[in-house]
Amino acid sequence: MTPDEVIELRRLWARHNYRGLLPDAVVLAEQDWLAYVAAMAEAVPTGQEIEFPSEEDVRWAWPDGVAVIFATPVEIEHAIVSKDVPGSFGPTLVPVEAHNESQLCRGVLIGPVTPTPVRTPDGVTLDEKLLARPAIWIGDDPTDIISGSWLAGTMMLASKTGVISHSSRFLLALLTALGHRLTRIEEPGGTRHERRRVQRELPELRVLKLSTGASVSRSEGSGTVEWSRRWMVRGHWHTVAHGPRKSLRRVQWYDPYVKGPEDKPLDVRDTIWRTGEPPAA
């Protein structure tokens, strides 16, 4: 996706009713970075609750929000518990029977901190409000939008669908990946014309790329085992204790790293990724 295409897509989004939530900051997520986030999302432990990270946890760098544009659309499945119904004084949010809907998603807007209505797992809106960042998922069809939120440092419970939705797990992975060391945030390339246009029309545009580096563990200490090689440990989520007397639990992402004695050869083995693409004929 070229810088010119990013500018045109943002212009298209600005013609819709969510234009007031469009931040100045825009990042283009390249395909390899998106594939890594998708793998992270698939690896999130399934269950009845997950804790979303704080802004400090993910090194959040966009206080006024950011629009994450996907270089290629991503299939996201959402748990739907309410929908907008047109009315005389604007749309009204009404509960619906909990179900899953698939969206071919082109990007997500993560806005500034704002008072956000609190909803029960079955979609009923409560009177109280919490400070959260709105998350607006925009489909490949820009009129197809699904709203959510990032309540930093709080627990998300499963909806009446019974599990944490794919979109919530993808959002958790995306927020985590934005701040970790395998993510490179660079200025856009392109032709001289494209670079000048970016500086003129979208100066805060950046590109998300996946770094190929992995940390190296310290050499194994003395013991009965003498390792003959080094090997890659894949990235994974791990449940960690925190809070008062370590009474709370949350999942934390561990980046890939190299393990084993530093003076031994690295044993690199192919990794086979499962994708949704059909086999070639």
Secondary structure as the mmCIF struct_conf table of DSSP 4:
data_model
#
loop_
_struct_conf.conf_type_id
_struct_conf.id
_struct_conf.beg_label_comp_id
_struct_conf.beg_label_asym_id
_struct_conf.beg_label_seq_id
_struct_conf.end_label_comp_id
_struct_conf.end_label_asym_id
_struct_conf.end_label_seq_id
HELX_RH_AL_P HELX_RH_AL_P1 PRO A 3 TRP A 13
TURN_TY1_P TURN_TY1_P1 ALA A 14 ARG A 15
BEND BEND1 HIS A 16 HIS A 16
TURN_TY1_P TURN_TY1_P2 ASN A 17 TYR A 18
HELX_RH_3T_P HELX_RH_3T_P1 ARG A 19 LEU A 21
BEND BEND2 ASP A 24 ASP A 24
STRN STRN1 VAL A 26 ALA A 29
HELX_RH_AL_P HELX_RH_AL_P2 GLN A 31 ALA A 43
BEND BEND3 VAL A 44 VAL A 44
HELX_LH_PP_P HELX_LH_PP_P1 PRO A 45 THR A 46
BEND BEND4 GLY A 47 GLN A 48
STRN STRN2 GLU A 49 GLU A 51
HELX_LH_PP_P HELX_LH_PP_P2 PHE A 52 SER A 54
TURN_TY1_P TURN_TY1_P3 GLU A 55 ARG A 59
TURN_TY1_P TURN_TY1_P4 PRO A 63 ASP A 64
STRN STRN3 VAL A 66 VAL A 85
TURN_TY1_P TURN_TY1_P5 SER A 88 PHE A 89
BEND BEND5 GLY A 90 GLY A 90
STRN STRN4 THR A 92 ILE A 110
STRN STRN5 THR A 114 ARG A 119
TURN_TY1_P TURN_TY1_P6 PRO A 121 ASP A 122
BEND BEND6 GLY A 123 GLY A 123
HELX_LH_PP_P HELX_LH_PP_P3 VAL A 124 VAL A 124
STRN STRN6 THR A 125 GLY A 139
BEND BEND7 ASP A 140 ASP A 141
TURN_TY1_P TURN_TY1_P7 PRO A 142 THR A 143
STRN STRN7 ILE A 145 TRP A 150
TURN_TY1_P TURN_TY1_P8 ALA A 152 GLY A 153
STRN STRN8 MET A 155 LEU A 157
TURN_TY1_P TURN_TY1_P9 LYS A 160 THR A 161
BEND BEND8 GLY A 162 VAL A 163
HELX_RH_AL_P HELX_RH_AL_P3 HIS A 166 GLY A 179
BEND BEND9 HIS A 180 HIS A 180
TURN_TY1_P TURN_TY1_P10 ARG A 181 LEU A 182
STRN STRN9 THR A 183 GLU A 186
BEND BEND10 GLY A 190 GLY A 190
HELX_RH_AL_P HELX_RH_AL_P4 ARG A 192 GLU A 201
TURN_TY1_P TURN_TY1_P11 PRO A 203 GLU A 204
STRN STRN10 LEU A 205 LEU A 210
STRN STRN11 SER A 215 VAL A 216
HELX_LH_PP_P HELX_LH_PP_P4 SER A 217 GLU A 220
BEND BEND11 SER A 222 THR A 224
STRN STRN12 ARG A 230 VAL A 233
HELX_LH_PP_P HELX_LH_PP_P5 ARG A 234 GLY A 235
STRN STRN13 HIS A 236 HIS A 242
BEND BEND12 GLY A 243 GLY A 243
HELX_RH_3T_P HELX_RH_3T_P2 PRO A 244 LYS A 246
STRN STRN14 LEU A 248 TYR A 254
STRN STRN15 TYR A 257 LYS A 259
BEND BEND13 GLY A 260 GLY A 260
TURN_TY1_P TURN_TY1_P12 GLU A 262 ASP A 263
BEND BEND14 LYS A 264 LYS A 264
HELX_LH_PP_P HELX_LH_PP_P6 PRO A 265 PRO A 265
STRN STRN16 LEU A 266 ASP A 267
HELX_LH_PP_P HELX_LH_PP_P7 ILE A 272 ARG A 274
BEND BEND15 GLY A 276 GLY A 276
HELX_LH_PP_P HELX_LH_PP_P8 GLU A 277 ALA A 280
#
